[in-house]
Amino acid sequence: MDVVAGIDSDPACGYPYHTNIGAKFIEKDIRAVTGKEILALYPKGYIKVLVGCAPCQPFSALSNRKGVKKDTDEKWNLLKEFSRLIRGVKPDVVSMENVPALARNQPFQDFLSVLEDLNYNYSTIIAKCEEFGVPQRRRRLVLLASRRTQAGCLKKTHQESVFVTVRNAIGDLAPLSAGEMSKTDTLHSCQGLSTKNLLRIRSSRPGGSWKDWPESLRLNCHKNAKGESYTPVYGRMSWNEPSPTITTRFYNYGSGRFGHPDQDRPISLREGALLQSFPLDYRFTEPGKIPRNETVARLIGNAVPVELGKAIGMAIISETEGGIW
């Protein structure tokens, strides 16, 4: 399957996209892209595959907890833009990936109605990423749609007994201290810790939370009724299990269970990428540039895990038998 182009409004996507994939990168707001522009990107005579993913933030459980006003969030309606482009392009195959909660929201129902109007066959699955070789517990809604055949089906590659673990993914990387950067890989760098957070991570156990700490280290927000019940933060990962979901804030020890299993630090940018199943040599920043935690973690956390993407691609190839229908 040849990737011919990718479109994103985030300029930081450009370098890793064309460097690692070798395809054309178009920095543009999807609302300004036309079907005619996309059609011009496909070589003639080949099966046209169009893959899109509206930002997941408006549909995520975290946003729902924070009370995001969906009707005023500009990202809420971006799925309509994908529908518009499908109408204009009429690709042979369509795929998208998002958080499972999207399926309970009206934009997704509207999207499915568009596919039905255009006579697509489609299937959806809530994929458990660890069942596709990703060393991470992550649930994603995956849709596959086809105009000419039955929709593809994702084939699981891993049973629980052979899930890829944190140790499998990052166990061979050189040890770091909090705030340190590897001399051989600038992406293998991690955020520093305050004195108090250093004491906290030393009191944390793999798979645990802030409840492992002595009372003197706990935050005030953990002592009220709401904070008492929210425990998926300030913990360490477990070596022999897949990691928790890698978010765009995985570099920050307090944003989830993002502490290294036994080193007193948050996981590094490289470790986050490996837990998203990116190859070890994947490049996110230009040579000589020091990676910014916030920027690179955004690219990594927002990505479709590479091994899940591979499974989606294999499902498409299987249905089309690798050739022209």
N, C-alpha and C positions, 0 to 999 in steps of 0.2 A: 504494500500500500504506500503510495507516494504522497507525502504531505506537500501541498503546493503553496499554502499560505496560511497565516494566522493573523487575526485582527484583535487588537486590544487598545484601550485608551490609556493604559499605564505604560509610560515610556520605559520603565525599568524592565519590561518584558523583552524589549528588543534584542539586547545583547545575548542573553541566554538562548533566545529562540533561534536566531539565525546562526549562532555559533555552534550549538549542539545539534540542531535539526537540519540546518542548511537550507531552510525554506524561506520564502519571502515573509517579512514581518511588516504589517501595516498598522501604524499607530493612528487610530481613529476611533471616535465615539461611534458605537454601533448604530446609534440613532441617525447618524449621517451617512451610513453605508447603504447603497442600493443593491437590489438583486442583480441589476445589469453589471455592476462592478464585480460581484462575486462570480457570475457566470463567465466573465472574461478571464478569470483565473484558471479555469479548468481546461486541460488539453482536450481536443475534440476526440470523440469516439470512445471515451472511457467512462466507467461508472463514476457518477458524481456522489461523493459522500460529504455531508455538511454536519459538523459537530458544533454544538454551542452549549454554553453554561451561563445562565444568568447568575449574578452574584447571590450567594446563599444567605447573606446576613439578614434580610427581612424575614426569612422563613425559618431561621435557626431557633432552637430551643432557648439559647442564651438571649436572643433579641426579644423573644416572647416574655422571658423573665424580666427583662428591663423595660417592658411596656413600650416597645417601638411603635410609633404611629404609622402603620403600613400605608395608609392612604396618602400620606405626605412624603413617604420615602421614595425618592426618584428611582431607586433600584427595583421597587415593587413591580413596575410595569415593563421591565426590560424583557421579560419573557414574550410580551406582545411584539417586540421588535424582532425576536427570533422567528415568531410566526409570520411576520410580514416578509422576512427574507425567504422563508420556505415557500411562501406563495409566489414570490418573484422568481426563485431559482428552480423550484420543483426538483430538488435533488433526488437521485435514486434511493439513497439511504440517508436517514437522519438519526442522530444520536444526541443525547444530552445526559448530564450528570448533575445532581444537586442533593441537598439534604432531604431525608425522608419526609420531613414535615411539609415539604412543598406539595405533596400529593393531597393534603387536606385543605389546600387553599384554592380559591377561585381561579387565580391566574393559570394554574396547571390544568384545571378542568376546561378552561377556555382554549388552552393550547391543544389539548386532546381533541376538542371539537374541530379545530382547524385541520388537524391530521385526518380526521374522519371525512371532513368536507373534500379533502384532496385525495381521498381513496388510498390512504396509507394503511397497511397492516402494522400494528405496533404491539409491543410487549413491554412490561415494566417489571423491575425486580428491585427489592431492597437488598443490595449487595453487602455482605459482611466481608470487608476487605481482606481480613486475615485468611479467608477461604480462597483467595486468589493470589497468595504469595506475598502479601504486604505485611511487614512486621509491625502491625498496628491494628488496634480495634477501632474500626471506623465504619459507620453505616452510611451508605449512599444510595439514593434513588437513581437507577440507571434506566433509560428508555432507549429502545431500538425500534426504528420504523423503516418500512420498505414499501415502495410503490409497486414492485414487480414480483416479489416473493413473499413468503411468510417472514415475519420479523425474526431476527437472529436470537439466539439463546446463549447466555453466558455459561461457560462450563467451569465449574469449580475445580481448582487444581490442588487444594490442600485440605486434608482432614485435620481435626484438632490435634491428633497425635504428632503431626508434622508441621504445625504452624511455625512460621519463621519468627524467631524470638528477638528480643532486644539484644541479647548476647550474640546471636547470629549476625545481626545487622551492624552493631557498633563495637562489639567486644574486642576487636583487634586494633582499634585506634589508640594512638598514643595518649597517655594520661595528661590531664591539664589541671591547673589550679583555677579557681574562680578569677575571671578577668584576663586569662592568659590566651595567647594565640600560638598555634603551632608554627614552628620555623619552616616547615615544608608545605603547609597547606593553610592559606589565610582563611579559608572557610571553616577550618577546625579551630574556632575561637568561640569563647563564651563570655557572657556578661558577668561583671563583677558582683560581689555581694557585700552588703553592709555588714558591720560587725554583728548586729543582732540577727540578720538573716543567716549569717554563717553559723551562729549558735543554733538557729532553728533547723537548718539542714542537717547539722550534726545530730540533732535529736529526732530526725525523721527516719522512717524505715521504708523499705521498698513496698509499694502498694498501699502505704498508709496516708496520713493526712496531718493537719495541724493538731489533731487530737492526741498525737504521740508526744507533743511537747509538754514540758512543765508549765504550770499556770502562769509563771512569770514571763514566758515568751509569747503567750497568746495575744492576739489583737482584740481590741474592744468589740469589733464587729462580730467576732466569733462567740461573744458571750451573750448576744441577744438571741431571741427565738429564731429569727430568720437565718442568722449566721450559723447557729448551732447545727442546723440541718444541712448546711452546704459544705461538704467535705472534699470534693474533687480538686483541692488546691493544696499547695505547699507539701507535696509528697515526692517520694522517689519512685522511679520506674523499677520494675522487677526484671531481673536478668532473664529469667526463664519463661517469660510470657511476652506476647506482643505488647507494644507500648499503648498508652492511651491515645486518643485522637490528637494528631498534631494540628494545632491551630496556628493562626498568624502571630500568636504571642508566645510560642513555645520556648523562646529564648529567655523568657522571664520566669524565674523560679516560682513566683507567687501566682502565676496565671493558670496553673493546672498542676498535674503530677509530672512536672518537667525537671525534677531533680535527677541527676545521674544516679544509677543504682548504688555505687559505692564511693565515688569521688564527691567531695564536698563542693558542688557547683551545679549550675543549670547545664542542660545538654548544650552542645555547640551547634552552630549552624549546619555544619557538615553532618552531624549526627541526626539532626532533624530531617535533612534531605535523605539520608539513608533510610530512616524510618518511614519516609514517604516512597521508598523504593527507587529513588534516583540512583543512577550509577555513581560509583565512587569518584569518577573523573568528570562528572558533570560540572560545567562552569557557569556561575551566576554573575560574576563580575569580571571586568576587563583586567588583564594582567597588570600588576603594579598598583591596583586600586584596593584600598582597604574596604572590605564589605561593611555596609551599615546594617546593624542587627534588624532594625525595623523594616527596611526595604527588602532584604533577602528573605527574612522570615515570612513576609507577606507573599512573596512569590512561591515559597515552598508550601506554606500552609494553605494557600488558595488552589494549589495544583490538584488535578486528578492524580491519585497515586499511580506511578508509572506502571506497575504490574496490573492494576485494574484497567488502565488504558489499553494495555496489551491484550487483556482478555476481551475487551470490547472490540478491538480491532480483529482479533481472531474469530469472534462471532460473526462479524460482518463478512470477512473473507470466506468463512465456511458457508454462509448462505449464498454468496455470489460465485462460489467455486473458483475464486481467483481470476475470473475472466469476464468477458463482456456477455451479457445475457442475450 
